[in-house]
Amino acid sequence: MSWPKYSEENLSKIGMQDVFLSNGEDNNCHVKIFQRLWDIFHQEAFTEINKPNSKLRTYKNFKLKIGIENYLSLIPCTKRIMTMSKFRLSNHNLMIEIGRHKKISKELRFCPLCPNEIEDEMHFVMTCKGFDKQRKEFFIKIDENNSHFRNLNNFEKFKFLFVDNDTINATAQYIQQNLLLREILITPQ
């Protein structure tokens, strides 16, 4: 296939055949093409993470817009940033992920601390019995600065903890500490 024909075909695929037909009259066409490809990439990415069986089931609750996430500049500790990033992207050792790697059915990926409860990110942060004391202290601290927090349901609280700029560092610390505690609690002595 010739270069012009190849170019026309690819521009047509992204709805920009008019750029080809303008015969180079637009000196900024490369900017428009780049922007269109950028938009297509992000549309496809958001479509993919919102599929029901997506591994990024937690991430889709926080990643609502294109761009760098605020938490990356709000958390002062590099290790905590890494913990938060991994947790948001489901790159951790909770049973929801370990079970996925071991091909265990989702409904059987039980929490090692709460029999008959699926151990996913929401369970770990919001309801795991192994962290009741830590969660109570953490929520009291969050509630001091956000009086509306106590009125939210669990899903709304969960989402708030990951998107509120004033809370994100404390959330990362809570997750980091409880992931370490979890390893201690489930590791045989």
N, C-alpha and C positions, 0 to 999 in steps of 0.2 A: 504494500500500500504506500502511496506517495505521502510525503510529509504534509502537503496542503490538505489532502483528503483525510489523513489521520487527524490533523488539527481540527478540521471542520467537524468530523465525527465526534471527537471528544468534547468540543465546545457545544455541540448539539445535545449531547448526553446531559450536560449540566444546565441546559436552557439558555445558552449564550451564543447561539449560532449567529446572532446579529453582529457580534464582535468580528467574526470571520467575514461576514458579508460587507462590513464597513470598509474593507480593504486598507486597514491601517490608519484610518482617519482619526481615530481616538488614541491619543498619546498616553492615556492613563488606563488603557484596557487591561494591562497586567494587574493593576490594583483591583479592578472590578472582578477579574477572574479569580485572583487570590481570595477576595472577600467572599465570593460565591462558593469556592471550595471550602473555605473556613466554615461558612454557614452549613453546608451539606455535612461536613464532618461532625459538627456539633449536633445537628438534628439526628443523625444516625446514632451518635453516641448516647444521647438522651433516650432515644427509642430503645436502644439495646439495654440500658440499665433499668428501664422501666418494665421490661418483660417479667412476667410472673416467676419464671424459673432462673432469673439472673442471680449470679453469685453476689452481685452488688446490691442485695436486698436492703441493706442498711444505708449504704452510701446514697441511694436514690432519695432518701429522706432529707439529706442535707445539701446535696449538690443540686441547687435549683437554678444556678446561673453560670454562664461561662466566665472563667477567670480564676485568678489565684484566690484561694480561700483565706479569709482574715486570720484564722487561727495560726497560720504559719508565721505571722509577724507578732501575734499576741502572746504566744507561749515562749517564755524566755529560755527554757531549757531544751537543748537539742534532743536529748533522750526522750523527753516528754512529747516533743513534736513527733518523733518517730513512732512512739507508742500510739498517739492519737491518730496519726495517718494510717498506721496498720489496722487499728481497731475500726476506723471508718470504712476501710476498704476490705474488711473481713479477712485480714491477713494475721491471724492469731491462733491460739490453741484452744479455743472454745469448741465444744463438741459439734456445733453446727458446721464447723470447718473440718475438724478432724474426721468426723463422720462422712463428710463429702469426699474426702481423699480416700477413705476406706470403703466407699460405696455403701454406706449404711443409710437406710431409708431415713428421710427427714424426721418422720414421726418417731424414730427410735434413737435419736441423738440426744440422749438424756444427760442432764446435768449431774456430775458426780457428787454434788452436795445436796441436790433436791431430786429424789427419785420421782419419776413420772413427769418431770418438767423438761421441756426441750431447752437446751442451753444455747441460746442465741444471744446476740448483743443486747437486745431489749431485756431479756431475762437477767443477764449478768448485771446490768446497771440498775434495773428497776425492782426486781423481785427476788433475786437469789437469796435464800435463807442464810447462806454462809456469810453474807455481808450485811445482815440486818443492822448491826451496831454501827458499822462504818457508814451505811446509807443514811441512817437516822441523823448522825452527826453532820454528814455532808448536806443533807436536805435542810437542816436547821440553818446552816451557814448560807446556803443559797437563798433561803426564804427571808433572811435578815435584810438582804438588799433587793429582793424581788417579792413583795408581799402577794402578788398575784400567783406566784408559783404554786402555792398550796391548793389553789382552786383548779389547777390543770389536771386533766386525766393523765394516766401513765404515759401514753404515747406523746401527748403534748409536752409533758415534762421531759421525756427522753429527747425529743427534738430540740426543745429549748436549751438543754444542757450542751448541745453540740453546735448551736448557732448563735447564742447570745455572747457578744464580745466580752462582757464583764464576767462571764461565768466560765468561759472556755478553758482557761488555765487551771482553775480548780477542778473542772471535769477531767482534764487530762491527768492531773495528779491523782484523783480518785481512781481512775481506771488503772493507771500505772501501779499504784499501791495494791489494788485488789487483784490484779493479774499476778503479782508476786505472791500475795497471800494465798491465792488459789493454788499456785504451784506447791506451796508448802503444805496446804491442807490435803491435796490429792496425792502427793508423793508418798509412797510407802516408806515407813521408817525402818 
